[in-house]
Amino acid sequence: MATFTQSQLQAIADALGDTRDGLSGSEIGHLLASSKINDTDPALTKRHRLYNAFAHDQNTRQDRMHVIAFIRKAMKPERFARESERFEPMRLNLNRALAFAGLAIDATGQLETVEQARTLSDAARRARELRADLISRGVHPDVLRFCKQELLADNYFHAVLEAVKSVADKIRARTGLTDDGSGLADRAFGGPAPMLAINTLSSESEHSEQKGFVNLLKGIFGMFRNPTAHAARIHWQMSKEDAEDLFSLVSLIHRRIDAATMPPRP
């Protein structure tokens, strides 16, 4: 059976041992043991610990079967039942590494064969082109921050997902609320005395506009919130044109939130 190259093993270990989105130290210990891989250097940092364990096992056995077993066990969706938000960032990081070995983890946690990546230039090119097109549209600066190569390595979905998350973050920063999704939209902009108003609320037409904005927020949050619970969304192969249109919509939302006022509370 083929083996991973040294650089491929390093990239896989870096993804799985990522400080923010990777496995915990205790998870690594458990998964190494259950995959029958010797934990050669448990005192090292996570990524170095994993790389040394993977490299030692592969060199000893002259195959990658146990490293593959580790990856499969690590990415079982049921492991993330109580922390579903961890699955997709870890899958995205890992797939960038696995792409150079012609492998990928799908949304169900299964390892599949894909066309082997050769360079990073495709994701970099897409990031440059998307950013240039959005700048020409006058998209909000807070949206442009998500036109990053690492977010576009898989497809455009993750960049838009992160941009939508930034809307919720901005609302929470302005209001002090801790809600998410439709609940956040209702509490911040809904009701007869909203915390934030996108107009003066001095006429029936303006009240209708405010309600429409609440529904717009609910729609965009419902479309992208907690995608790991909905495999169909993860499989959504979003086109550049769809991404640009959605970024423009998120840009509109950002501008309205920026301009919103906090009316007097009764």
VOMIVEX-192785 format. One record per residue (C-alpha): residue in three letters; x, y, z. Coordinates in pm, whole numbers, padded with zeros to 5 digits, always signed. Example, Ala and Ser with C-alpha at 12.3 -4.5 7.8 and 13.67 -1.06 7.14 Angstrom:
BEGIN
Ala+01230-00450+00780Ser+01367-00106+00714
***
This chain:
BEGIN
Met+00000+00000+00000Ala+00124+00352-00078Thr+00270+00568+00197Phe+00235+00937+00266Thr+00535+01153+00187Gln+00706+01337+00470Ser+00549+01668+00367Gln+00204+01510+00339Leu+00237+01358+00687Gln+00350+01694+00822Ala+00050+01871+00668Ile-00191+01609+00803Ala-00040+01631+01152Asp-00053+02012+01139Ala-00422+02005+01045Leu-00523+01749+01309Gly-00310+01915+01576Asp-00411+02272+01492Thr-00409+02487+01806Arg-00755+02636+01749Asp-00950+02384+01540Gly-00767+02056+01595Leu-00785+01763+01833Ser-00721+01798+02204Gly-00426+01625+02368Ser-00649+01366+02531Glu-00827+01298+02201Ile-00493+01241+02032Gly-00387+00992+02299His-00713+00799+02272Leu-00713+00793+01893Leu-00350+00684+01869Ala-00418+00397+02106Ser-00737+00288+01929Ser-00554+00303+01593Lys-00268+00092+01734Ile-00012+00367+01671Asn+00269+00407+01925Asp+00254+00748+02098Thr+00630+00802+02066Asp+00653+01157+02207Pro+00346+01239+02423Ala+00515+01543+02583Leu+00561+01730+02254Thr+00320+01986+02111Lys+00018+01829+01943Arg+00128+01862+01583His+00481+01738+01651Arg+00346+01456+01866Leu+00120+01344+01583Tyr+00384+01377+01313Asn+00639+01171+01509Ala+00381+00903+01586Phe+00261+00887+01225Ala+00613+00886+01078His+00737+00617+01318Asp+00437+00395+01247Gln+00457+00436+00871Asn+00833+00377+00862Thr+00797+00067+01078Arg+00508-00090+00886Gln+00595+00050+00541Asp+00232+00136+00480Arg-00014+00408+00580Met-00302+00185+00690His-00290+00281+01056Val-00255+00653+00979Ile-00561+00621+00754Ala-00741+00442+01038Phe-00655+00731+01271Ile-00798+00986+01026Arg-01119+00786+00983Lys-01167+00751+01359Ala-01085+01118+01420Met-01343+01235+01165Lys-01640+01018+01263Pro-01931+01266+01281Glu-02071+01103+01594Arg-01760+01216+01781Phe-01882+01573+01732Ala-02241+01522+01848Arg-02199+01757+02145Glu-01966+02000+01967Ser-02092+01999+01610Glu-01929+02334+01536Arg-01585+02168+01555Phe-01638+01923+01269Glu-01642+02148+00964Pro-01334+02362+01047Met-01136+02046+01119Arg-01259+01879+00799Leu-01167+02187+00595Asn-00815+02203+00740Leu-00760+01831+00696Asn-00889+01827+00338Arg-00639+02094+00238Ala-00364+01859+00358Leu-00517+01541+00216Ala-00573+01698-00126Phe-00203+01662-00205Ala-00236+01288-00144Gly-00548+01263-00362Leu-00782+01209-00065Ala-01063+01395+00108Ile-01304+01355+00398Asp-01664+01401+00286Ala-01947+01549+00494Thr-02036+01208+00636Gly-01681+01155+00762Gln-01591+00903+00491Leu-01251+00908+00324Glu-01277+00931-00054Thr-01039+00950-00348Val-01020+01285-00531Glu-00802+01439-00799Gln-00459+01500-00648Ala-00372+01865-00593Arg-00042+01986-00731Thr-00021+02352-00627Leu-00187+02610-00404Ser-00223+02851-00694Asp-00586+02768-00776Ala-00717+02875-00434Ala-00491+03182-00439Arg-00615+03279-00785Arg-00977+03237-00684Ala-00922+03453-00376Arg-00765+03732-00584Glu-01038+03722-00849Leu-01321+03716-00597Arg-01174+04003-00399Ala-01124+04213-00714Asp-01482+04154-00829Leu-01623+04239-00487Ile-01417+04557-00461Ser-01561+04665-00797Arg-01907+04609-00650Gly-01826+04832-00351Val-01871+04549-00103His-01843+04635+00269Pro-01484+04609+00407Asp-01602+04369+00678Val-01704+04126+00403Leu-01380+04152+00207Arg-01195+04008+00507Phe-01338+03666+00420Cys-01195+03647+00066Lys-00906+03437+00191Gln-00716+03161+00017Glu-00764+02919+00305Leu-01143+02965+00300Leu-01157+02908-00076Ala-00941+02596-00082Asp-01252+02376-00073Asn-01516+02597-00236Tyr-01684+02934-00191Phe-01931+02805+00069His-01699+02845+00367Ala-01606+03203+00282Val-01974+03302+00268Leu-02044+03104+00586Glu-01776+03299+00775Ala-01906+03629+00636Val-02256+03545+00764Lys-02110+03465+01106Ser-01959+03814+01107Val-02310+03962+01083Ala-02413+03790+01405Asp-02089+03898+01569Lys-02153+04261+01478Ile-02508+04253+01612Arg-02388+04101+01939Ala-02112+04363+01966Arg-02363+04647+01922Thr-02631+04512+02152Gly-02451+04304+02413Leu-02680+04011+02335Thr-02551+03655+02340Asp-02821+03498+02120Asp-02768+03350+01777Gly-02970+03295+01461Ser-03335+03397+01444Gly-03348+03461+01818Leu-03075+03722+01782Ala-03257+03887+01490Asp-03583+03904+01686Arg-03430+04041+02005Ala-03212+04299+01831Phe-03445+04424+01556Gly-03791+04280+01629Gly-04093+04391+01826Pro-04249+04734+01883Ala-03939+04862+02069Pro-03632+04710+01900Met-03281+04753+02038Leu-03163+04859+01691Ala-03366+05038+01426Ile-03268+05075+01059Asn-03492+05382+01021Thr-03687+05625+01240Leu-03985+05387+01282Ser-04209+05690+01238Ser-04451+05544+00985Glu-04621+05217+00900Ser-04395+05188+00595Glu-04083+05217+00808His-04216+04960+01056Ser-04271+04726+00759Glu-03915+04789+00642Gln-03787+04701+00989Lys-03988+04377+00990Gly-03857+04294+00644Phe-03500+04339+00768Val-03568+04098+01054Asn-03695+03842+00805Leu-03391+03899+00584Leu-03161+03829+00880Lys-03358+03517+00972Gly-03333+03394+00614Ile-02957+03438+00586Phe-02898+03289+00932Gly-03125+02994+00854Met-02942+02933+00528Phe-02595+02917+00683Arg-02628+02860+01056Asn-02489+02529+01193Pro-02419+02371+00851Thr-02261+02060+01006Ala-02610+01948+01110His-02721+01952+00745Ala-02502+01749+00514Ala-02677+01880+00202Arg-02546+02230+00275Ile-02188+02109+00307His-02219+01941-00033Trp-02342+02268-00185Gln-02085+02335-00458Met-02133+02711-00464Ser-02031+02895-00780Lys-01832+03217-00784Glu-02140+03401-00913Asp-02355+03274-00624Ala-02083+03367-00376Glu-02058+03719-00515Asp-02434+03770-00493Leu-02444+03640-00137Phe-02147+03855-00038Ser-02334+04157-00178Leu-02637+04066+00032Val-02423+04029+00345Ser-02260+04362+00257Leu-02602+04529+00249Ile-02683+04383+00589His-02353+04508+00734Arg-02422+04861+00607Arg-02770+04868+00754Ile-02641+04746+01090Asp-02365+05008+01085Ala-02620+05282+01021Ala-02878+05149+01269Thr-02964+05357+01572Met-03067+05258+01924Pro-03411+05417+01980Pro-03514+05520+02332Arg-03644+05226+02534Pro-03984+05268+02704
***
